[in-house]
């Protein structure tokens, strides 16, 4: 387990979770882990600064993070905008090569970009359903391209499998022949989920999958994700700034602030007995309606009420 | 874990398909493949008329475009010559039609090569960045810093007269515009999540470039290409005027204008009509470009 490894980056938090038992029962072995993960982005700096030999500014998006996702578990990653959640999830998805640290898929460390087989293990659902689909490819083309390239089904059955995937996310089969522009945000996010599922992954990384959607649609997409997680036996890293949503679906929670994980633990534990000041601040910032007592439950209730 | 409070559904209903009344216009996405709009129709019609005029020149006119008849020079319109004759007694209308062949071919080819080269380089520079991007963009800056006509004229002069030299010279100067446009579009498109998603799906780089980025960045380059055809024709016209263009006696609009300029006060139509042909061609191409942009839903 990576939880016992020493801290690598400044202010990194070692996660002491040797055996994990959660609200939904015991979960299995490690499927995805990051250890001592550091991702810095180098700014270009000003021309004047470069002339004077000043080093360009470095943005420390992720600055030493250890996290483990276990089989069958939903890990909620929360934090305010710009705290490095998205960068962390993109590193975990193999889209960025980290500055330092290790990403492990099924206990195997990645060397550079994931290979074809490793890509199949971990898939990602993106934040913005309006820019995450190629506007010039129909839903069927998007899905069949992946199926064909990875040779997931015989060529003759590609069409049928596309229909299955579309059906799996609750869209009518004729959606296959339509371009993304004829769909609403919620429907597009369903297509994004179908694309991630096309590779039959074991891990789904959802990077703020509902924050761009109407509140009324958010719940349906979250329920779809939970439903699929149960039926397909997925593990999920769920990134969000919405405490109410994360509380509703996560087994464990990691709270991120300024590129480091400041608190990590079982959902109920973190919500009821937060240790870190930042976590308390985050919990207190959940909007309340009608003077409801507990902040997080009030948020969840509000969302359901709005449904 | 809290149980889901809301059932998975209901899913919002899909927009009903609106099938075209003409089945052959129906395409992917339930929309007409051609999705014609008035701008595109007018532009394409004009272009078709110009192309047909060139192609059907031998049918439309009984005269030979290059045969001289010095006894009938500078005839006014009429008397079998629709637009009169030039100083060598050649039928102006016939030369106008044959010139469409030359100018459209040279204009299109002089845009095709820069388009392909510039788009390819811009795509690679935008996607890979790094030293390749740096070097390429400095080369672009250098070419842009020169007055393009002077550069083209110098190149044609160095390479020797002839249409091949014109293609090469215009290509050497023209690719920079496409490289710049496409590079800029790629820089925007590669940050879109669909490009990330394609990578997350494990698709190889060449496939992401060709199937995901290229179709989404080509529109701007295409719009520029349409106006570039006119610029190329103007370059050929200018070169013809300087005696470096299409070698005589092959008719092209540029040489017709330059030959007619001596008579501009007495036989104004010798220069005005080929000039008008250039303008109408430019208009047709501009309308096609606008129409395509409208059709694609981007403004």
Interface residues (C-beta under 8 A of the other chain):
Chain A: X22 X23 X24 X74 X90 X93 X94 X95 X114 X116 X119 X120 X123 X124 X126 X127 X128 X131 X132 X133 X134 X135 X136 X137 X138 X145 X146 X149 X150 X170 X171 X172 X174 X175 X177 X178 X179 X181 X182 X183 X184 X186 X187 X190 X192 X195 X196 X198 X199 X217 X219 X220 X222 X223 X224 X226 X227 X247 X248 X249 X250 X251 X267 X300 X304 X307
Chain B: X1 X2 X4 X5 X6 X7 X8 X9 X10 X11 X12 X14 X15 X17 X28 X29 X30 X31 X192 X193 X194 X196 X197 X198 X199 X200 X201 X202 X203 X204 X207 X211 X212 X215 X216 X297
